[in-house]
Structures are given as C-alpha cells and as structure tokens.
Amino acid sequence: MGDKTAQMKISFGMIFSIILIVIFIAFAFYAIKKFLNVSDEIKIAQFVDKLESDVDKVWKSTKDSQEVEYSLPKKIEKICFRDSDENLIFYPLGIVPPKKINHLDMPKIIKKENSFCVDNINGKIKLILKKDYGEALVVIQ
C-alpha cells in the first residue's frame, strides 16, 4: 500500500513539472515573437527618419542628386508616395500608418499616375533624391 502512494506522489510531481515546462516554453515563444515585432517597428521608424533626413539634406542644397538605399522589413511589400496630407504609404495597408515627408514636389513625383510606388526587394528600397538648380522641392525617382 505504501508503494502505491509513493508512485502517486511522484506522478503528480512529474505532471506538475511538465505543465511548468510547457508554460515556460510557451512564454519564450511569445516573448520572441514580440521581440521580432519590435525589431520590425524599429526598422520602419529608422527608414522614415533616414528618408526625412536625406530629403532635408537634398532640399537644403542648391542642386543635388543622390541614390539612396534603405532597409525595411520584408512584410512591407512596397511604399507609395501620394499627393495627400500623409504622402508616404506602406503596403499592405494597415501594418504601418501613413507618414508625412516634408519638402517633396508631389506633382512632379506622381505626374503620370495618382501615386509613385517602389517595391521592397529583399528588404531593400532604392530611391533617387533629386533637386535641380532653381527648384524649391525634392523629386523622388
């Protein structure tokens, strides 16, 4: 009779240990997923800051043309520039809210269509920022 109660106590201890291990593993996966989401948000914020900085630098010069490359998370398929209050839009919609980039000549950027879009290829976006002599705003190509 004593042997059976000892076996029961060991099995309850084992079950409790397994439950704790499963909880710790689930929490670890949750924390890793949250960390990766924060990493993507940081990449997007750095992209917007760097783009604003580069546009301002070109805007302050009298004449400039530079090719720039930015990193974005692969979940962003493309970025588009539109002539609206918030002129930078990330696709697919809903992942990142639209942003406002100042000093852009939107009529020249979107002269052919309602928007100018650039695909995100392997996490990289390439743009040409250009301002000619006598122009007041920057054009993105």
For each residue, the residues with C-beta under 8 A, 3 or more apart:
1: 4 5
2: 5 6
3: 6 7
4: 1 7 8
5: 1 2 8 9
6: 2 3 9 10
7: 3 4 10 11
8: 4 5 11 12
9: 5 6 12 13
10: 6 7 13 14
11: 7 8 14 15
12: 8 9 15 16
13: 9 10 16 17
14: 10 11 17 18
15: 11 12 18 19
16: 12 13 19 20
17: 13 14 20 21
18: 14 15 21 22
19: 15 16 22 23
20: 16 17 23 24
21: 17 18 24 25
22: 18 19 25 26
23: 19 20 26 27
24: 20 21 27 28
25: 21 22 28 29
26: 22 23 29 30
27: 23 24 30 31
28: 24 25 31 32
29: 25 26 32 33
30: 26 27 33 34
31: 27 28 34 35
32: 28 29 35 36
33: 29 30 36 37
34: 30 31 37 38
35: 31 32 38 39
36: 32 33 39 40
37: 33 34 40 41
38: 34 35 41 42
39: 35 36 42 43
40: 36 37 43 44 73 75
41: 37 38 44 45
42: 38 39 45 46
43: 39 40 46 47 71 72 73
44: 40 41 47 48 72 73 76 90 96
45: 41 42 48 49
46: 42 43 49 50 71
47: 43 44 50 51 70 71 72 125
48: 44 45 51 52 88 99 101
49: 45 46 52 53
50: 46 47 53 54 68 70
51: 47 48 54 55 68 70 88 101 127
52: 48 49 55 56 101 102
53: 49 50 56 57
54: 50 51 57 58 66 68 129
55: 51 52 58 59 101 102 103 104 129 138
56: 52 53 59 60 102 103
57: 53 54 60 61 64
58: 54 55 61 64 66 129 130 131 138
59: 55 56 103 131 137 138
60: 56 57
61: 57 58 64 131
62: 131 133
63: 131 132 133
64: 57 58 61 129 130 131
65: 128 129 130 131
66: 54 58 128 129 130
67: 126 127 128
68: 50 51 54 126 127 128 129
69: 124 125 126 127
70: 47 50 51 124 125 126 127
71: 43 46 47 123 124 125
72: 43 44 47 76 79 120 123 124 125
73: 40 43 44 76 123
74: 120 122 123
75: 40 95
76: 44 72 73 79 90 91 95 96 120
77: 91 92 119 120
78: 91 117 118 119 120
79: 72 76 88 89 90 91 117 118 120 125
80: 88 89 91 115 116 117 118
81: 87 88 89 101 104 106 109 110 115 116 117 140
82: 87 89 106 110 114 115
83: 87 106 107 110 114
84: 87 98
85: 100
86: 89 97 98 99 100
87: 81 82 83 84 98 99 100 101 104 106
88: 48 51 79 80 81 98 99 100 101
89: 79 80 81 82 86 93 98 115
90: 44 76 79 93 95 96 98
91: 76 77 78 79 80 117
92: 77 95
93: 89 90
94:
95: 75 76 90 92
96: 44 76 90 99
97: 86
98: 84 86 87 88 89 90
99: 48 86 87 88 96
100: 85 86 87 88
101: 48 51 52 55 81 87 88 104
102: 52 55 56
103: 55 56 59 137 138
104: 55 81 87 101 109 137 138 139 140
105: 108 109 135 136 137 138 139
106: 81 82 83 87 109 110
107: 83 110 111
108: 105 111 137 139
109: 81 104 105 106 116 139 140
110: 81 82 83 106 107 113 114 115 116
111: 107 108
112:
113: 110 116
114: 82 83 110
115: 80 81 82 89 110
116: 80 81 109 110 113 140
117: 78 79 80 81 91
118: 78 79 80 125 126 127
119: 77 78
120: 72 74 76 77 78 79 123 124 125
121: 124 125
122: 74
123: 71 72 73 74 120
124: 69 70 71 72 120 121
125: 47 69 70 71 72 79 118 120 121
126: 67 68 69 70 118
127: 51 67 68 69 70 118 140 141
128: 65 66 67 68 140 141
129: 54 55 58 64 65 66 68 138 139 140
130: 58 64 65 66 138 139 140 141
131: 58 59 61 62 63 64 65 135 137 138 139
132: 63 135
133: 62 63
134:
135: 105 131 132 139
136: 105
137: 59 103 104 105 108 131
138: 55 58 59 103 104 105 129 130 131
139: 104 105 108 109 129 130 131 135
140: 81 104 109 116 127 128 129 130
141: 127 128 130
